[in-house]
Amino acid sequence: MFDQLVAGCPTWGVDLAASDGPICGPGASWPVTVSLVADRAVPAGEPTARSHIVENAQHFDVIHHSFRGFDGIWHERGQNWILWEPGGSHFAVTAGRHSDGDWVHVRFVLRHLIVSGLVARPDWHCAHAAAVSLASDPGAAVLIAGPYLSGKTVLAERIIAAGLATAIVEDDCAVLDDEWRLTGLMPREHAVATAWRGRLHAIVCLDERVSEVGPWDAVDVARRCAETQVSWPLSWLPGGHPRTPPPPPPAPVKCLRAPARHADQTIAALAAALEQT
């Protein structure tokens, strides 16, 4: 049974309904948990289906299995198991045979649970984006949206280095309510993490079709965010709710477009655009 499989194993969890906002961290007493188990502890299961997954320029297969008292998939690319009990609130992963570390696989499932749980709320959305908190207004953020390998993290780091922002508050998949307020919760291996919640000062869409920074229509921003594939939620894990397209960002949010993968060349123009009232 699933309880026996995860008993005594390192465990992390999430509480999306905490009174002070979403929170996650190590421990087994969370409403939703992910445990790290040894490959050898996973019993023999019955293969039931194979799915071919295409996401963010990566192609791989997952093999669905049924076990006594729980279900799971074998991730062929990651060479590891992802398992879950029938209620879909408690998961287990194995480390696999790759050299990127045990925590990577745990964090991967935690991120799925966080994003899928939040976007299940009415009128909440997600976008493939990083975000940084403004130095001049810690309650506001700049959202940097763009497809896989478009330079979101590099640009976030350049904005911080330029003194315009203080920290990355979302590193990959931004969750937004209907007013485009951001909730960013990035799991930490050895400490409790609390969600950063605040309004957006600006949205920067990275686009390889442009060569300079400039304004962009809010309708086009919403369309681009809806069209760009996100890392989470995952359709092949429990809780993978379909995305709904967001409305255009409200008028106070500044909408910009900037060249993809050219952070060093465009940071000055972007900084000037962000500082304009």
Backbone torsions as a table, in degrees:
resi	resn	phi	psi	omega
1	MET	NA	161.7	-173.2
2	PHE	-64.2	-42.2	-179.3
3	ASP	-58.0	-38.7	178.9
4	GLN	-69.5	-35.5	-179.4
5	LEU	-62.2	-41.2	-173.2
6	VAL	-97.3	-4.6	-176.9
7	ALA	-57.4	126.0	177.4
8	GLY	77.5	2.3	-178.2
9	CYS	-87.6	152.6	174.4
10	PRO	-57.5	134.2	-172.9
11	THR	-139.1	144.9	174.7
12	TRP	-129.5	161.4	-177.9
13	GLY	-154.2	177.2	-174.4
14	VAL	-137.3	142.0	169.8
15	ASP	-131.2	103.8	-178.3
16	LEU	-83.4	-11.2	-178.0
17	ALA	-108.0	16.0	179.6
18	ALA	-60.0	148.1	-173.1
19	SER	-61.7	-31.8	-179.5
20	ASP	-97.0	13.0	179.8
21	GLY	109.5	166.6	-178.4
22	PRO	-54.2	144.7	-175.1
23	ILE	-150.2	150.6	177.2
24	CYS	-151.1	160.6	180.0
25	GLY	172.0	-176.4	179.8
26	PRO	-73.0	154.1	178.9
27	GLY	125.9	161.8	-174.9
28	ALA	-106.8	2.9	-173.2
29	SER	-98.4	14.6	-178.7
30	TRP	-81.3	156.6	176.4
31	PRO	-61.9	-33.2	178.7
32	VAL	-126.9	131.2	-174.0
33	THR	-133.6	157.9	172.1
34	VAL	-133.5	122.9	-179.5
35	SER	-111.1	148.4	177.1
36	LEU	-100.2	115.8	-177.5
37	VAL	-117.9	159.9	179.5
38	ALA	-78.6	146.1	177.7
39	ASP	-54.8	-41.8	-176.2
40	ARG	-67.6	-16.3	-179.8
41	ALA	-82.7	-14.8	-178.2
42	VAL	-77.8	121.4	-178.6
43	PRO	-73.7	170.5	176.8
44	ALA	-67.5	135.5	178.1
45	GLY	-123.0	174.6	-179.2
46	GLU	-105.2	117.1	175.7
47	PRO	-62.7	135.6	-177.8
48	THR	-120.6	-24.0	-178.8
49	ALA	-168.1	160.5	173.9
50	ARG	-124.8	134.3	178.2
51	SER	-123.0	136.3	174.8
52	HIS	-97.3	123.6	-174.4
53	ILE	-109.0	133.9	173.6
54	VAL	-123.6	114.2	179.8
55	GLU	-150.8	131.0	176.8
56	ASN	50.0	49.2	176.8
57	ALA	67.5	12.7	177.4
58	GLN	-112.7	141.6	179.3
59	HIS	-124.4	131.3	177.6
60	PHE	-160.9	166.4	177.3
61	ASP	-111.0	147.0	168.9
62	VAL	-121.9	141.0	-179.3
63	ILE	-111.4	116.4	-178.8
64	HIS	-76.2	138.6	-179.3
65	HIS	-131.7	150.3	171.4
66	SER	-113.4	131.8	178.7
67	PHE	-119.4	171.8	176.8
68	ARG	-73.8	105.6	176.9
69	GLY	91.3	-1.6	176.9
70	PHE	-161.4	173.2	-179.7
71	ASP	-127.7	173.2	179.0
72	GLY	-178.6	178.3	175.5
73	ILE	-133.5	149.6	169.5
74	TRP	-99.1	119.5	-178.0
75	HIS	-90.6	106.9	-173.0
76	GLU	-67.1	-37.1	179.9
77	ARG	-70.7	-45.0	179.7
78	GLY	-79.0	-13.4	-178.3
79	GLN	54.4	47.0	-179.9
80	ASN	-149.8	163.9	177.3
81	TRP	-94.1	144.8	164.2
82	ILE	-125.3	121.0	-172.2
83	LEU	-125.5	154.6	179.5
84	TRP	-152.8	148.9	177.6
85	GLU	-81.7	164.5	-170.3
86	PRO	-56.1	-33.0	-178.8
87	GLY	-73.5	-13.5	179.3
88	GLY	74.2	15.9	179.5
89	SER	-103.1	-16.9	-176.6
90	HIS	-128.7	125.9	-173.6
91	PHE	-122.4	162.4	172.0
92	ALA	-140.6	146.4	175.4
93	VAL	-132.4	154.9	170.5
94	THR	-107.1	159.9	-173.3
95	ALA	-73.1	-26.3	-176.9
96	GLY	77.7	-171.8	-174.4
97	ARG	-110.4	6.5	179.2
98	HIS	-85.8	164.7	-172.6
99	SER	-95.0	11.0	-175.1
100	ASP	-86.9	1.9	170.1
101	GLY	98.2	153.7	-178.5
102	ASP	-63.0	-42.6	-173.4
103	TRP	-61.5	-31.3	-179.3
104	VAL	-57.1	-42.9	-177.9
105	HIS	-72.1	-38.0	177.0
106	VAL	-64.4	-48.7	-178.8
107	ARG	-60.1	-37.5	179.5
108	PHE	-57.6	-46.4	179.8
109	VAL	-72.5	-38.2	176.7
110	LEU	-59.0	-43.6	179.3
111	ARG	-61.8	-40.3	176.4
112	HIS	-59.8	-45.2	-177.7
113	LEU	-66.4	-38.5	178.8
114	ILE	-65.7	-52.8	-176.0
115	VAL	-66.0	-45.8	-178.3
116	SER	-63.9	-37.4	178.8
117	GLY	-67.0	-38.5	-178.6
118	LEU	-75.0	-42.7	-177.4
119	VAL	-75.0	-8.2	173.0
120	ALA	-72.4	-15.3	177.7
121	ARG	-71.5	145.7	-178.8
122	PRO	-57.0	130.7	174.2
123	ASP	68.1	19.9	172.9
124	TRP	-98.3	151.6	-172.8
125	HIS	-140.1	170.8	173.3
126	CYS	-139.1	155.5	-179.0
127	ALA	-140.8	147.8	176.2
128	HIS	-75.5	95.1	-170.4
129	ALA	-158.6	152.2	167.7
130	ALA	-104.8	166.1	179.5
131	ALA	-148.6	145.8	177.1
132	VAL	-126.4	144.2	178.0
133	SER	-84.6	137.0	-176.1
134	LEU	-70.8	139.7	176.3
135	ALA	-68.4	-36.0	-176.7
136	SER	-80.8	-16.3	-178.0
137	ASP	-151.8	88.3	-174.9
138	PRO	-59.7	-15.6	178.3
139	GLY	-89.0	5.4	-179.1
140	ALA	-126.3	157.0	-176.5
141	ALA	-137.0	159.6	169.8
142	VAL	-107.0	123.8	178.6
143	LEU	-94.0	130.6	179.8
144	ILE	-115.8	104.7	-173.7
145	ALA	-105.6	146.3	177.7
146	GLY	171.9	164.9	-179.0
147	PRO	-72.1	176.4	179.0
148	TYR	-53.4	131.0	177.0
149	LEU	63.6	30.8	177.7
150	SER	-90.9	-6.4	176.5
151	GLY	101.8	23.5	-177.2
152	LYS	-62.5	-49.6	-176.9
153	THR	-66.9	-40.4	178.9
154	VAL	-61.2	-43.9	-179.9
155	LEU	-66.3	-38.8	176.4
156	ALA	-58.2	-43.6	179.0
157	GLU	-65.3	-37.0	178.9
158	ARG	-68.8	-37.0	177.8
159	ILE	-64.9	-39.1	176.5
160	ILE	-66.3	-44.9	-179.6
161	ALA	-62.0	-29.7	179.3
162	ALA	-78.1	-4.2	178.0
163	GLY	85.7	5.9	-178.6
164	LEU	-84.2	-20.9	-177.8
165	ALA	-139.1	162.9	-175.7
166	THR	-110.2	-28.8	-174.6
167	ALA	-160.6	154.0	170.5
168	ILE	-81.9	121.0	-178.5
169	VAL	-106.6	-6.8	171.3
170	GLU	-154.1	132.5	-171.7
171	ASP	-111.8	-2.8	-177.4
172	ASP	-159.0	-45.3	-173.2
173	CYS	-133.6	98.6	-175.6
174	ALA	-81.2	133.5	175.8
175	VAL	-104.2	130.3	-171.6
176	LEU	-132.5	141.7	174.9
177	ASP	-86.7	-172.9	-174.3
178	ASP	-69.1	-14.7	175.5
179	GLU	-100.6	12.2	-179.7
180	TRP	62.5	32.0	169.5
181	ARG	-83.2	136.6	-172.0
182	LEU	-93.2	138.0	166.9
183	THR	-121.4	113.2	-178.9
184	GLY	-116.4	120.8	178.9
185	LEU	-132.0	109.0	-178.1
186	MET	-109.1	114.2	-177.0
187	PRO	-60.7	146.3	176.2
188	ARG	-121.0	143.5	-173.8
189	GLU	-71.1	-40.7	-169.8
190	HIS	-115.1	9.1	-177.2
191	ALA	-151.3	160.8	175.8
192	VAL	-75.6	136.2	177.5
193	ALA	-114.2	134.3	175.7
194	THR	-108.0	155.0	-176.7
195	ALA	-73.8	140.1	167.4
196	TRP	-88.6	127.4	179.8
197	ARG	-129.9	130.7	-180.0
198	GLY	-176.6	177.4	-178.2
199	ARG	-86.9	164.9	176.2
200	LEU	-96.7	132.2	171.0
201	HIS	-83.9	-38.5	-177.0
202	ALA	-155.7	156.7	171.7
203	ILE	-122.4	126.8	177.1
204	VAL	-112.8	115.1	177.0
205	CYS	-95.8	122.9	178.8
206	LEU	-85.1	129.6	-171.9
207	ASP	-142.4	122.1	-179.2
208	GLU	-73.2	-8.3	-179.1
209	ARG	-85.3	-8.7	-178.3
210	VAL	-114.6	158.1	-177.0
211	SER	-116.9	-2.8	179.9
212	GLU	-149.2	162.4	179.9
213	VAL	-77.0	137.4	177.9
214	GLY	-163.4	168.0	178.5
215	PRO	-68.7	157.2	177.7
216	TRP	-141.7	146.1	-178.1
217	ASP	-66.6	141.2	-177.5
218	ALA	-61.1	-35.3	178.1
219	VAL	-63.3	-40.8	178.5
220	ASP	-67.6	-35.8	177.2
221	VAL	-61.6	-47.9	-179.9
222	ALA	-62.7	-40.8	180.0
223	ARG	-64.9	-43.1	-179.8
224	ARG	-64.4	-41.3	178.8
225	CYS	-63.6	-38.1	180.0
226	ALA	-69.8	-33.5	-176.2
227	GLU	-80.0	-25.0	-174.5
228	THR	-81.8	127.6	-177.9
229	GLN	-64.8	139.8	179.2
230	VAL	-103.6	162.0	178.9
231	SER	-77.1	-33.1	178.9
232	TRP	-139.7	157.2	-1.1
233	PRO	-75.1	161.0	-177.1
234	LEU	-96.1	128.1	-177.8
235	SER	-67.8	-20.4	-173.7
236	TRP	-99.6	11.6	172.3
237	LEU	-122.5	154.9	177.9
238	PRO	-55.8	140.7	178.5
239	GLY	89.0	4.1	-177.5
240	GLY	-75.0	77.5	-177.4
241	HIS	-68.9	140.3	174.9
242	PRO	-61.6	143.4	177.0
243	ARG	-74.8	148.4	170.9
244	THR	-114.1	142.5	-177.9
245	PRO	-66.4	139.9	179.6
246	PRO	-78.9	157.9	171.1
247	PRO	-74.4	167.5	175.3
248	PRO	-61.1	145.8	176.5
249	PRO	-58.3	144.8	-179.9
250	PRO	-67.0	160.2	-172.2
251	ALA	-54.1	-36.6	-179.1
252	PRO	-65.0	-18.9	-177.3
253	VAL	-82.4	124.6	179.4
254	LYS	-77.4	128.5	-177.8
255	CYS	-110.5	122.8	-176.4
256	LEU	-130.8	157.6	172.7
257	ARG	-126.6	138.4	-176.7
258	ALA	-139.8	155.5	179.8
259	PRO	-62.9	139.1	175.8
260	ALA	-74.1	144.6	172.7
261	ARG	59.7	29.6	177.6
262	HIS	-135.4	44.7	-175.4
263	ALA	-60.1	-42.8	-176.9
264	ASP	-64.8	-34.5	-177.2
265	GLN	-81.3	-22.4	-172.7
266	THR	-113.7	-2.0	-173.6
267	ILE	-61.8	-36.1	-179.0
268	ALA	-65.1	-46.5	179.2
269	ALA	-66.4	-37.2	178.8
270	LEU	-67.5	-41.2	178.4
271	ALA	-60.5	-42.4	179.1
272	ALA	-64.0	-40.1	180.0
273	ALA	-67.1	-38.5	-179.6
274	LEU	-69.7	-31.2	-177.9
275	GLU	-81.5	-15.4	179.6
276	GLN	-68.2	140.1	178.0
277	THR	-84.4	NA	NA
